[in-house]
Amino acid sequence: MDVRDFHKDFLEEIKATAATEGAGSNAAFVNIATSYLVNAEVLSDFTPAFYLGTGKNNRKIRVDGYVLDEFDLTFNLVIADYTGDEERETITKTAALAHFDRLLYFIKEVYDGKLRREVEPSTPASDLVETLVLHKERIRKFRLILITDGFMSNRISEMDPDTFKNIPVEKQIWDIDRIYRVCFSDLGRQDIEIDFKAYTDGKGIPCLEASSANSEDYKSYLCIIPGKTLADVYDAYGSQLLEGNVRSFLSTKVAVNKKIRETILRIPQNFFAYNNGVSATAMDLHIESTPEGRFITYAKDFQIINGGQTTASLSNARYKDGADLSPIYVQMKLTEVDSNADKSSELIRNISRSSNSQNKVSDADFFATHPFHIRMEQISRRVFAPASGGAQYETKWFYERARGQYLQAQMHMTKSQKDKFTAQNPKKQVVTKTDLAKYRDSWAGLPHVVSKGAQTNFMKFAEIIDDGWSKSDTKYNDKYFKDSIALAILFKHTEWVVSHQPWFEQGYRANIVTYSIALLHRMIASQFKNMDLDLQLIWNRQQVPDIITNELVRITKYVFETITDPHRGTINVTQWCKREACWEEVKKCTLKLPSEFERVLQSKEDVKSIEKEAKKDQKLYSDVEAQAKVLELGAAFWKKLNEFVITKKIRVSPDQLKAMTYAMRIPTQFPSAYQSIQLLALLEEAEANGFKE
């Protein structure tokens, strides 16, 4: 798939989404384009908030949405340039600047004009204005983002930065080509490329290679990085500099450590001795040798995996306290990992996990590598959904365990192969990790958590799954997957219902939907004891029965009126929906489901019986997969592991010892399914102690 094919598919997806959801082509474009930016970690989240008007001197002002990154306090404002024309002209710098001016004028009108009084209350635009006003003293940088369905002119090399009331203003253009490059990059996210010469005296970062600690997968370097350089790099790239799991963890904590700040301000010369330093990873390091030693001059995909608070504290102390960072130096362990995408991603996560082992970062924070995802992916690749809507063939729901899997799967396909793939795996049936978290947590009665954004909600979901998996992983089986897809169908259908209501004014749809799903489940539980929604019915039909649709019409209207009630706890509706108090208000609902609603329910006793059978089936799948893995590795491998276990004096249970005996005799003898599981557990422990395949 080249960029032209991507462009064509992109525009088709927008048209299909607009037709299905009834939200308009521009809204569909904004939703789809920003989802790519969220996946690429350019944006931490996104809230649609369309506003179009005129300010002083008839200046045009416009905004399509926003997000405040709570970690680095960058306020992102997005404006769309959508035509739907595949043959449109390229975007010139003049045209791009005109769009950026509309965003900048919007900010000026909020702070210096009358816009706050003119924007209609209880609308997303009103929430945006209130958020800008509320965080006026905290915002450290504005990032203006232009998303366009066209191609940027080759003459645009960079956009000159701006300032507003001494706050830096950064401008970014995301055209089709740039979105395409991120989608098909090996990392699935925006590359961070740093020229360290530009941030130092022209030499780079002094380093020593830890040659005895190197392997074929990585090289390690011990560095001394000036505090000013570390702060400068952080100011330029913000939270994107932090490895994803570390960012997720720190975003829920206090970013600035008081003791670190005290050292910076009072005894900066002792910072190197007092501070533990930072750990980072990168690819494709450029190192220059000089008479003064070796210097790292360039790094691709530079990510801080430990020391996020140190980095943020240096930047904040300079910004808020005017601290002089020139006496400060920070020790840094920099690991250059192999550029192989799969191996590097796994290695980086393992390094991150180990580096943060002494911090209160739970396994849930490293959920991207959880076997739950692997199982959901495996199930999604083999389970066919029933044909629906007159179709004469079955399809699959494609679970994206890693960013961009769906698009990357098509990258080297011929046209006929791609047509076959997309027919079997329609784009509308792609489910990401954050999608699944949204569907499941809504149904679990956590709409206020879902409303906090994809990242925060995903971390909550990770905790729930991690806890459930440790107790019994077999409950995450085919039935769980099919039920999850049924919830996806219900969620998407509720979005459609909301979009087609006369009271809907293009605002708060995400909040209305998650609260409505949660309320529906609560109403079922309170009215129909020992009954639950028959999710298998939705899976089998691949659509929502009319009786549920009729009730969703009533429920969504009630939710909308409740969350926008003038007497709500917080004037900002978006912020109000993030509070548990909002959910408590919604739960006061007096609506009743009709008795005939029982037709789409099933007894909890039946559910338990089906789940019991599904667990048995999953155990069978797990047993077979374990046995296949052990046989695939072969006798020579297990003999090597046995020698390692003896050398390292790793404790082995009697069952594992017996299983190892059989494994070393493959193919004349074979370990049983139970023994295979024991062997894989021993292998995992050996790997934690340094064993390599």
NUDOKOL-417136 format. One record per residue (C-alpha): residue in one letter; y, x, z. Coordinates in steps of 0.5 Angstrom, whole numbers, plus 500, padded with zeros to 3 digits. Example, Ala and Ser with C-alpha at 12.3 -4.5 7.8 and 13.67 -1.06 7.14 Angstrom:
// NUDOKOL-417136
a491525516 s498527514 
END
This chain:
// NUDOKOL-417136
m500500500 d507503498 v514501500 r514496494 d508493496 f510492503 h517490501 k514484497 d509482503 f515483508 l519477504 e513473503 e511473511 i519471512 k518465507 a511463510 t514464517 a520460516 a516454513 t511454518 e516454524 g522451521 a527456524 g530458518 s529464514 n534468517 a531467524 a524468521 f527475519 v530477525 n524475529 i519479525 a524485524 t525486531 s518485533 y517492528 l522495532 v519493539 n513496537 a516502535 e519503542 v526503538 l527496543 s524495549 d525488548 f529483544 t532476545 p535472540 a542470540 f546468534 y553467534 l558467528 g565466528 t572469528 g577473533 k584476533 n587477526 n581473523 r576478524 k569476523 i565477529 r557476529 v551478533 d544476532 g541478538 y540483544 v537487549 l539491555 d535497556 e534497564 f532504564 d537508561 l542502561 t543502553 f546495551 n543494544 l546489539 v543487533 i546484526 a542482520 d543482513 y538478510 t538475503 g530474501 d532477494 e526483492 e531485487 r537486491 e542491491 t542497495 i546497502 t552502501 k556505507 t562501506 a557494507 a554497513 l560499516 a563492515 h557489519 f557494525 d565492525 r563485526 l558487532 l564491535 y569486534 f564481538 i564486544 k572487544 e572479544 v568479550 y572484554 d579483551 g579476548 k578469549 l570469547 r567468554 r571461554 e570459547 v562460547 e558454548 p555454555 s548454556 t546457549 p543464548 a550467545 s553464552 d548468556 l549474552 v557474553 e555473561 t550479561 l555483557 v560481563 l556482568 h553489566 k560492564 e561497569 r553499568 i553500561 r552507559 k552506551 f552501546 r547501540 l549497534 i543496530 l543493523 i537490520 t536489513 d531486508 g534491503 f534499502 m539503504 s543507499 n541515499 r548517500 i548515507 s546521511 e548519518 m553514521 d559517525 p559515532 d564511535 t567509542 f569503546 k573504552 n570511553 i563508552 p559512546 v557507540 e551509536 k550506529 q543505526 i541502520 w534499519 d532498512 i525496509 d524504508 r525506515 i521500518 y515502513 r515509515 v515507522 c509502521 f505507517 s507513521 d501517525 l504515531 g506508530 r512509533 q519512531 d518520531 i523524536 e525530533 i529535537 d533541534 f533545541 k538550538 a543544537 y543543545 t543550547 d547557545 g543557538 k537560541 g533554543 i528554550 p525560552 c518560553 l511564555 e505562552 a499560557 s494563552 s488563557 a489556558 n489554551 s484550547 e483548540 d486541541 y492544545 k497550546 s501550553 y507553554 l511555561 c519554559 i525554563 i530549560 p537548562 g539542566 k545540561 t540541555 l535536559 a541531560 d544532553 v537530550 y536524555 d543522553 a541522546 y535519546 g534515552 s528512555 q525513548 l524520551 l519518556 e512517554 g510509554 n506508560 v511513565 r517509562 s513502564 f512505571 l519507572 s523501569 t520497575 k523503580 v529506582 a531511576 v535516580 n532519586 k537520592 k534527594 i534530587 r541527586 e543530593 t541537590 i544536584 l551535587 r551540594 i546545592 p545546584 q543553585 n537551589 f535546584 f530550580 a526552587 y526545590 n524541584 n517540581 g520540574 v518536568 s511536564 a512534556 t508534550 a510535543 m507536536 d509541531 l513546535 h517551532 i517558536 e522564534 s521571537 t527575538 p528582542 e530577548 g523574548 r520567545 f524561544 i522554542 t527551537 y524545534 a519539537 k516533534 d515527538 f517530544 q515526550 i516527557 i510525561 n512527568 g519528571 g522522568 q526521575 t528528574 t531527567 a534521569 s537523575 l541529572 s544525566 n546520571 a549525576 r553528571 y555521568 k557517575 d559523579 g562528574 a556533576 d557540573 l550542571 s551549568 p548552574 i541548574 y535550571 v529546570 q521549570 m518545564 k510545562 l510543555 t503542551 e503542544 v498537542 d494537535 s497533530 n490528529 a493522531 d487519534 k485525538 s493527540 s494520543 e488520547 l490527550 i497525551 r495519555 n490523559 i495529560 s500523563 r494520567 s493527570 s500529571 n502522575 s495522579 q499524585 n505518584 k504511585 v502510578 s496505578 d490505572 a494499570 d500503568 f495507563 f492500560 a493502553 t486506554 h482501557 p475499555 f478492555 h482493549 i476496545 r471490547 m477485544 e477489538 q470490537 i469482538 s475481533 r472485528 r465481528 v466474530 f468469524 a473463526 p471456523 a474455516 s479450517 g484446513 g480445507 a478452506 q472454503 y471461507 e471463514 t476468517 k477473523 w483474528 f485481528 y486484534 e491490534 r488495539 a493500537 r500499534 g500498526 q492498526 y493492521 l498495516 q494502516 a487499515 q490497508 m494503507 h489506502 m486500499 t486498492 k489491490 s482488490 q480491496 k487489500 d486482497 k479481500 f482484507 t488479507 a484473505 q479475511 n484477516 p490473514 k497476517 k498470521 q492471525 v494478528 v494478535 t497484539 k496487546 t503484548 d501477544 l495476548 a498478555 k503472553 y498467552 r494469558 d499469563 s503463560 w496459561 a495463568 g502459571 l506465570 p512463565 h517467569 v513473569 v512472561 s520471561 k521478563 g519481557 a513483553 q513490557 t514487564 n509481563 f504486559 m504491566 k502484570 f497482565 a494489565 e493489573 i490482573 i485485567 d484492571 d482488577 g477483574 w474489570 s472493576 k469486579 s465484573 d466486566 t461482563 k466476563 y470479558 n466477552 d465472546 k467466550 y473470553 f476472546 k475465543 d478462549 s484467548 i485465540 a485458542 l491459547 a494463541 i493457537 l496452542 f502457543 k504458536 h503450535 t508449541 e513454538 w512449532 v513443536 v519446539 s522448533 h522441530 q525437535 p532434534 w534436541 f532444539 e538448537 q535455536 g536457543 y531459549 r524457545 a520463548 n522460555 i521453553 v514455550 t511459556 y514454561 s511448557 i504451556 a504453564 l506446566 l501443561 h495447565 r498445571 m498437570 i491438567 a489441574 s493436578 q491430575 f484431572 k480434578 n474439576 m476438569 d480443564 l482443557 d476444552 l479451549 q472451545 l474445541 i481448539 w477454537 n472450533 r478446529 q482452529 q488447530 v491443536 p488435537 d494430536 i493427543 i495434545 t501435540 n504428543 e504430550 l507437548 v513433545 r514430552 i513436556 t517441552 k523436552 y523436560 v522443560 f528444556 e532439560 t530443566 i531450565 t538448562 d540443568 p547445570 h545445577 r540451576 g540457580 t543462575 i549460570 n545465565 v539461563 t535467560 q536470567 w534464571 c528463567 k525470569 r526467577 e520464580 a525459583 c526456576 w518455575 e518452582 e524447579 v519446573 k513444577 k517438580 c515435574 t513427575 l510426568 k503424567 l498425562 p495419559 s488417561 e485418554 f487425555 e480426558 r477426551 v480434550 l477436557 q471438559 s468439566 k469445570 e461445571 d460445564 v465451563 k461455568 s455454565 i457456558 e461462562 k454464565 e451464558 a456468555 k456474561 k448474559 d450475552 q455480553 k451484558 l446484552 y451487547 s453492552 d446494554 v445495546 e451499545 a450504551 q443505548 a446506541 k451511544 v446515548 l441516542 e447517537 l449523541 g441526541 a437531546 a441537544 f447534547 w444531553 k441538555 k448541554 l450536559 n445537564 e446545564 f454543565 v452538571 i447543574 t453549574 k458545576 k454542582 i456535580 r452530584 v447526580 s443520583 p435519582 d436514577 q441518573 l436524574 k430520571 a435518565 m437525563 t429527563 y428522558 a435523554 m433530553 r426528550 i429524544 p426522540 t419522543 q422518549 f428513550 p432512556 s432504557 a439500557 y440501564 q438508564 s443509558 i449506562 q447511568 l448516563 l454514560 a457514567 l455521569 l458523562 e464520564 e464524571 a462530567 e468530563 a473529568 n470535571 g472539564 f466537560 k467537553 e462534547 
END
